[in-house]
Amino acid sequence: AGRALTLSHTESEYKSADGAAWRDLTGKAGTAVTDLRPAGIARVDNRNFDVVAEGMLIERGSAIHVIKVDGNRIVVRQDGGQ
């Protein structure tokens, strides 16, 4: 009876974030889904990502592009921004 109440799983069921796929984001354009102060959410390649803005605040709805991916940190810049 106790086995029916416990979850069973294997280590193969767990997956970490795909860092290689994130590196492919460098140079791609997207849109800020939330205000980036400097952290927030941006949509790139039809997927939402936690990102960090380089520099100042980027308002929701602004066009952005990915300038760097460092591990699990995705850095974006507002299009037209310096």
C-alpha positions as CSV (number, residue, x, y, z in Angstrom):
1,A,0.0,0.0,0.0
2,G,2.9,2.4,0.8
3,R,4.3,2.1,-2.7
4,A,1.1,3.4,-4.2
5,L,1.6,6.6,-2.3
6,T,5.2,7.3,-3.3
7,L,6.5,8.6,-6.6
8,S,9.1,6.7,-8.6
9,H,11.5,8.3,-11.0
10,T,14.9,7.8,-12.5
11,E,17.7,10.3,-12.8
12,S,17.2,10.2,-16.6
13,E,13.9,12.1,-16.2
14,Y,15.7,15.2,-15.0
15,K,17.0,17.7,-17.6
16,S,19.0,20.9,-17.1
17,A,18.6,24.0,-19.2
18,D,20.1,23.6,-22.7
19,G,23.0,26.0,-22.6
20,A,23.9,25.3,-26.3
21,A,20.5,26.4,-27.4
22,W,20.8,29.6,-25.4
23,R,24.1,30.4,-27.0
24,D,22.3,30.4,-30.4
25,L,20.2,33.3,-29.2
26,T,23.2,35.7,-29.5
27,G,22.3,38.4,-32.1
28,K,18.6,37.5,-32.3
29,A,15.9,40.1,-32.0
30,G,12.9,40.0,-29.7
31,T,10.5,42.0,-27.5
32,A,10.5,42.9,-23.9
33,V,7.5,41.2,-22.3
34,T,8.0,43.0,-19.0
35,D,9.8,46.1,-18.0
36,L,13.5,45.1,-17.8
37,R,14.7,46.8,-14.5
38,P,17.4,45.4,-15.4
39,A,16.0,41.9,-15.1
40,G,12.7,40.7,-16.6
41,I,11.3,38.6,-19.4
42,A,11.8,38.9,-23.1
43,R,10.4,36.9,-26.0
44,V,12.9,35.7,-28.6
45,D,12.2,33.0,-31.2
46,N,8.6,32.6,-29.9
47,R,9.9,31.6,-26.4
48,N,10.0,33.6,-23.2
49,F,13.4,33.9,-21.4
50,D,14.6,35.5,-18.2
51,V,17.0,38.2,-19.3
52,V,19.0,41.0,-18.0
53,A,19.2,44.4,-19.7
54,E,22.5,46.0,-20.4
55,G,22.4,49.5,-18.9
56,M,19.2,51.3,-18.2
57,L,15.5,50.3,-18.0
58,I,13.9,48.9,-21.1
59,E,10.2,49.4,-21.2
60,R,7.7,46.5,-21.9
61,G,7.0,46.2,-25.6
62,S,10.4,47.6,-26.7
63,A,12.4,45.9,-29.4
64,I,15.5,44.2,-28.0
65,H,18.3,42.0,-29.3
66,V,20.5,39.5,-27.4
67,I,24.1,40.7,-27.2
68,K,25.6,38.0,-25.0
69,V,24.8,34.7,-23.3
70,D,27.0,33.9,-20.3
71,G,26.1,30.6,-18.8
72,N,22.4,30.9,-17.9
73,R,22.5,34.7,-18.1
74,I,21.0,36.2,-21.3
75,V,22.0,39.9,-21.7
76,V,19.9,42.1,-24.0
77,R,20.1,45.6,-25.4
78,Q,17.3,47.8,-26.6
79,D,17.3,48.2,-30.4
80,G,18.6,51.6,-31.2
81,G,20.1,51.9,-27.7
82,Q,23.8,52.4,-27.0
